[in-house]
Amino acid sequence: MAKKPESNPFTEMFEKFGHDLKLPNVDIEKMLESQRKNLEALQKSASASASGATALIDRQRANLEQALAEVAKVAETYRAGGTPQEFMARQTELARKSFDTALKNVEEAAEIVRKAGDEAIEVLRKRIRESAEEIRQSFDKNK
């Protein structure tokens, strides 16, 4: 003989309360499933954000390594000596390269952050659309 599932007095209390108030039936399993999907979407969104942060940190580490290599290279050129005009030309070139590199690095960082944000938000948008459809379908069933 099949064993009857154990009843949950807490759930039964709310079901009786809803029935006494003549509230529409609520499918607890569907509600729990919906909340599980919401939590999964939040987890995926957080994961996308974390991946973006990791990518940004990796990129900034690479930028720092590149900058330190450039500084070492520039330090070597200053040892070579030369005229004041050559020194100023090297200084000007260094300033131009530094500015161009900084601008490129900021653009790359902004792109990494934008992509991660877009991905995280899209996960949440998709879940919101799904949730709205679930709600609409539940009202259609109740008609």
C-alpha positions as CSV (number, residue, x, y, z in Angstrom):
1,M,0.0,0.0,0.0
2,A,1.3,3.5,-0.9
3,K,2.2,5.7,1.9
4,K,0.3,8.9,2.1
5,P,2.5,12.0,2.1
6,E,2.8,13.7,5.5
7,S,0.7,16.8,5.8
8,N,2.2,20.1,6.8
9,P,0.1,21.8,9.5
10,F,1.6,25.1,8.7
11,T,0.6,24.9,5.0
12,E,-2.8,23.5,5.9
13,M,-3.4,26.4,8.2
14,F,-2.8,28.9,5.4
15,E,-4.9,26.9,2.9
16,K,-7.7,26.8,5.4
17,F,-7.3,30.5,6.1
18,G,-7.4,31.3,2.3
19,H,-10.4,29.0,1.9
20,D,-12.3,30.7,4.8
21,L,-11.6,34.1,3.2
22,K,-12.7,32.8,-0.2
23,L,-9.3,33.7,-1.7
24,P,-8.4,32.2,-5.0
25,N,-6.5,28.9,-4.8
26,V,-2.7,29.4,-4.8
27,D,-0.5,26.8,-6.1
28,I,2.3,26.7,-3.5
29,E,4.5,24.5,-5.7
30,K,4.3,27.0,-8.6
31,M,5.0,29.8,-6.2
32,L,8.1,28.0,-4.8
33,E,9.3,27.2,-8.3
34,S,9.0,30.8,-9.3
35,Q,11.0,31.9,-6.3
36,R,13.6,29.3,-7.1
37,K,13.9,30.7,-10.6
38,N,14.2,34.2,-9.2
39,L,17.1,33.1,-7.0
40,E,18.8,31.3,-9.9
41,A,18.5,34.5,-12.0
42,L,20.0,36.5,-9.1
43,Q,22.9,34.0,-8.8
44,K,23.6,34.1,-12.6
45,S,23.5,37.9,-12.5
46,A,25.9,38.0,-9.6
47,S,28.1,35.5,-11.3
48,A,28.2,37.7,-14.5
49,S,29.1,40.7,-12.4
50,A,31.9,38.8,-10.6
51,S,33.3,37.6,-13.9
52,G,33.4,41.2,-15.1
53,A,35.2,42.3,-11.9
54,T,37.7,39.5,-12.4
55,A,38.3,40.4,-16.0
56,L,38.7,44.1,-15.0
57,I,41.3,43.1,-12.3
58,D,43.2,40.9,-14.7
59,R,43.3,43.8,-17.3
60,Q,44.4,46.3,-14.7
61,R,47.2,43.9,-13.6
62,A,48.3,43.6,-17.2
63,N,48.2,47.4,-17.5
64,L,50.3,47.8,-14.4
65,E,52.9,45.3,-15.6
66,Q,53.1,47.1,-19.0
67,A,53.5,50.4,-17.2
68,L,56.3,49.1,-15.0
69,A,58.1,47.7,-18.1
70,E,57.8,51.1,-19.8
71,V,59.2,52.9,-16.8
72,A,62.2,50.5,-16.7
73,K,62.7,51.1,-20.5
74,V,62.5,54.9,-20.1
75,A,64.9,54.8,-17.2
76,E,67.5,53.1,-19.4
77,T,67.1,55.8,-22.1
78,Y,67.8,58.5,-19.5
79,R,71.1,56.9,-18.6
80,A,72.2,57.2,-22.2
81,G,72.6,60.9,-21.8
82,G,72.4,63.3,-24.7
83,T,71.7,67.0,-25.3
84,P,68.9,68.9,-23.5
85,Q,66.9,68.9,-26.7
86,E,67.1,65.1,-26.9
87,F,66.1,64.8,-23.3
88,M,63.1,67.0,-23.9
89,A,62.1,65.0,-27.0
90,R,62.2,61.8,-24.9
91,Q,60.2,63.5,-22.2
92,T,57.6,64.7,-24.7
93,E,57.4,61.2,-26.3
94,L,57.0,59.6,-22.9
95,A,54.2,62.0,-22.0
96,R,52.4,61.3,-25.3
97,K,52.8,57.5,-24.9
98,S,51.6,57.6,-21.3
99,F,48.5,59.7,-22.2
100,D,47.6,57.4,-25.1
101,T,48.1,54.3,-23.1
102,A,46.1,55.7,-20.2
103,L,43.3,56.6,-22.5
104,K,43.3,53.2,-24.2
105,N,43.3,51.5,-20.7
106,V,40.3,53.5,-19.5
107,E,38.4,52.7,-22.7
108,E,39.1,49.0,-22.2
109,A,38.1,49.1,-18.6
110,A,34.9,50.9,-19.4
111,E,34.1,48.2,-22.1
112,I,34.7,45.4,-19.6
113,V,32.4,47.0,-17.0
114,R,29.8,47.7,-19.6
115,K,29.7,44.2,-20.9
116,A,29.5,42.7,-17.5
117,G,26.7,45.0,-16.5
118,D,24.8,44.3,-19.7
119,E,25.1,40.6,-19.1
120,A,24.0,40.8,-15.5
121,I,21.0,43.1,-16.3
122,E,19.9,40.9,-19.3
123,V,19.7,37.8,-17.0
124,L,17.4,39.8,-14.7
125,R,15.4,41.3,-17.6
126,K,14.8,37.8,-18.9
127,R,13.6,36.5,-15.6
128,I,11.3,39.5,-15.1
129,R,9.7,38.8,-18.5
130,E,9.3,35.1,-17.6
131,S,7.8,36.0,-14.3
132,A,5.3,38.4,-15.9
133,E,4.3,35.6,-18.3
134,E,3.9,33.2,-15.4
135,I,1.6,35.7,-13.6
136,R,-0.4,36.3,-16.8
137,Q,-0.9,32.6,-17.4
138,S,-2.0,32.1,-13.8
139,F,-4.7,34.7,-14.3
140,D,-5.8,33.2,-17.6
141,K,-6.2,29.8,-15.8
142,N,-8.4,31.4,-13.1
143,K,-10.9,32.8,-15.6
